[in-house]
Amino acid sequence: MSIQIKHLVVIGTGLIGGSLALALKRAGCVERVTGVGRSVENLEEAVRLGVIDDFSHDVATAVADADMVFVSTPVAAYTQAFKAMSAQLPEHAIVTDAGSTKQSVVHDAQKYLSHPNRFVPAHPVAGAEHSGVKAAFAELFEKHVCIITPDENTDKDAIEQVQNMWECVGAQITSMRAAEHDDILASVSHLPHLAAFALVNAVRGDDESGDAFRFAAGGFRDFTRIASSSPEMWRDIALCNRDALMQKVDLLQDELKALRVALQSEDGDALLQKFADAKQARDIWMSKYGDKL
Amino acid sequence: MSIQIKHLVVIGTGLIGGSLALALKRAGCVERVTGVGRSVENLEEAVRLGVIDDFSHDVATAVADADMVFVSTPVAAYTQAFKAMSAQLPEHAIVTDAGSTKQSVVHDAQKYLSHPNRFVPAHPVAGAEHSGVKAAFAELFEKHVCIITPDENTDKDAIEQVQNMWECVGAQITSMRAAEHDDILASVSHLPHLAAFALVNAVRGDDESGDAFRFAAGGFRDFTRIASSSPEMWRDIALCNRDALMQKVDLLQDELKALRVALQSEDGDALLQKFADAKQARDIWMSKYGDKL
């Protein structure tokens, strides 16, 4: 399958939006890319880097001639973007996105888009430590999973075109319900971020000498790397997926409680079993998917 | 300061013991190294690699002529090692170690060594993903912190010689009380390991599709890397430092509880504050110590 997008509008021209534009251009799958964003400097940089052809600060103006609109702002900004584009969006235009949560996004689309059946919710599971259009690169999505969460009302041709777009940049499409997406991502992404923030705060709050971090080693560095992520972005994701996330926090607390009980009762066998189960699951995961990361 | 060890006996000839022997040999600070261990293959390999000069399976025989004894077995094996060496150890010999917990080790030394004042508890804060003497390398301790935890009864000359030995291989000595060591390491090492095991188990137990790990990305990989550590080793460490570790688990639970309350009440400001505090602490730590890892 191939795709030829005449006019792609990228709302939020950062790492994700910029990388998609670059990859589509390199593959010859897009004719014109318009970037929308708040920072003139960033948008001018995006033009210089060949990521976008032109830009606008006004969503409504930008989308008036769009064939495909890609929303890659933080999820908390979707309401505003959907509201702004709804009246001007051509009937044939497809809207898709890259948000880390999907039920909240579908909710916003149904509420604010005039043709929510042309919206194909998507989440490319890829990222990098740096952000902004300067960090964009065409290979970001290659061999990475892109989850789409259309429902029974989503137009079939819109789904197909969004699939073709992602396959064009090397991503592997998986389709699931939005609720399932949010449940899985709460487990493998949102909970680890919350736990990393919590762990750093636990150490920080207990550090009488003010220097405990000095004795931290590579394991601590890796474990807490995601605690250096954007607080604003993670606040928004946590709030947009709060039901699933609260349930996962409960599961983590249950596991910690079980370990504490084993410690309290000096139950070495229980500790060993728990540690061995975790090691086995993690090792199997790494052997299956580790080379794709 | 320099040191010249005539006869070093390494009990447990793996990554840590092997790397110390290699580094001391390279620096010309040791004349003869005897390895003690259970596996003949590993000890023969250690001789082939030039890590040790000879070996023995019997602790008592090996230490009879020792000037310095370095215990680098898992902490659960110390009791046995101390018991075995006590009767044969020359009076002038110094015993030191590399255990990840210190109060339990001091307790064992006082109980089983005939001259506990010649024991200098130590913990070089270094490690690598691989284990065994094949993984040993002379640079392992360079620029890494080595914590020693002598008390008021420890012989001053023994302390000085152990310090000189570690400085000879490039480590930076820090001295503190054993209880303080165990408290700090519970925070920055033992708790993160427990949390990583708990997190993987939380995801594993909740994975109805059996395939949630497929959607895990780089953050999850790094966060859970330490969950691939040796379950036996971490059972032993957890049990040896259970009081401090239980207290840290409680602190982590408190932090998770606070985040859950913020989620429940949709308190974005509280989430943002918690996340920002953690990011700031982690970023400061990385800028101060990140290059030493």
Interface residues (C-beta under 8 A of the other chain):
Chain A: V125 A126 G127 V145 I147 E180 I184 L185 S187 V188 S189 L191 P192 H193 L194 A195 A196 F197 A198 L199 V200 N201 A202 V203 R204 G205 D206 D207 S209 A212 F213 R214 F215 A216 A217 G218 G219 F220 R221 D222 F223 T224 R225 I226 A227 S228 S229 S230 P231 E232 W234 R235 D236 A238 L239 R242 L245 M246 K248 V249 D250 L251 L252 Q253 D254 E255 L256 K257 L259 R260 L263 Q264 E266 G268 L271 L272 K274 F275 A276 D277 A278 K279 A281 R282 D283 I284 W285 M286 K288 Y289 G290 L293
Chain B: V125 A126 G127 V145 I147 E180 I184 L185 S187 V188 S189 L191 P192 H193 L194 A195 A196 F197 A198 L199 V200 N201 A202 V203 R204 G205 D206 D207 S209 A212 F213 R214 F215 A216 A217 G218 G219 F220 R221 D222 F223 T224 R225 I226 A227 S228 S229 S230 P231 E232 W234 R235 D236 A238 L239 R242 L245 M246 K248 V249 D250 L251 L252 Q253 D254 E255 L256 K257 L259 R260 L263 Q264 E266 G268 L271 L272 K274 F275 A276 D277 A278 K279 A281 R282 D283 I284 W285 M286 K288 Y289 G290 L293
